[in-house]
Amino acid sequence: MPAHTIIFASNNQHKADEIKKIIGDSFHILTLRDANINIDIPEPYDTLEANASQKAYTIHKLSDKNCFSEDTGLEVEELNGEPGVHSARYAGEGRDFKANIDKLLQNMQGKQNRKARFRTVIALIWHTHEYCFEGICEGTIIDTPRGGQGFGYDPVFVPNGSDKTFAEMSMDEKNKYSHRRKAVDKLVEFLKGVDEPKVTVPAD
């Protein structure tokens, strides 16, 4: 049996699958849907840290359970960190990643500096205390999307040390570089070092 059950404050199945793959059987991860929580959590802040914290606290207050949230952004050096915290809605509120990629590539036309990084921030609420974990993957933006795996900006991002885009990699390959993997590894390391509060069982 997994040592802990934790709510992941998201219904993004792609992210949930990635995180479950990284964590394995050590912990039982529930999405909002799994936990019967039907809510669209706003992301009103200008930093990944604040948005992740907002989502985690919202679900903790609703469920009174241990939970975590994450916020991830693609930060392009030549665009002064855009799309950043607005990555999912870069081309509008519809969260259309084809449109987001089209806008990114249009804004990158003629740019020589292609450096970019994915950055993930995880906010964990563990027995009312908050803990944060960060993961970063450095790479470059290419001119033409490649690959059919992954999601988001994966088709135009090549991590340093590879010649493949994230969208050309299997999940196992992607996890060797992944920003999300790095943040989740820190989360798991923390969780493996904590114990649930002890419960005294009355003697028969």
MOZIHU-V443545 format. One line per field, one symbol per residue. ss: DSSP state (H for helix, E for strand, L for the rest). burial: 1 if it has 9 or more other ideal C-beta (glycine too) atoms within 8 Angstrom, else 0. Layout:
BEGIN
ss: ???
burial: ???
END
This chain:
BEGIN
ss: LLLEEEEELLLLHHHHHHHHHHHLLLEEEELLLLLLLLLLLLLLLLLHHHHHHHHHHHHHHHHLLLEEEEEEEEEEHHHLLLEELLHHHLLLLLLLHHHHHHHHHHHLLLLLLLEEEEEEEEEEEELLEEEEEEEEEEEEELLLLLLLLLLLLHHHEEELLLLLEHHHLLHHHHLLLLHHHHHHHHHHHHHHLLLLLLLLLLLL
burial: 000111111100011111111110011011110010100010100001111111111111001011111111111111100111111011100000101111111001000001111111111111000101111110111100111011011111111100011110101011101111111111110110000000000000
END
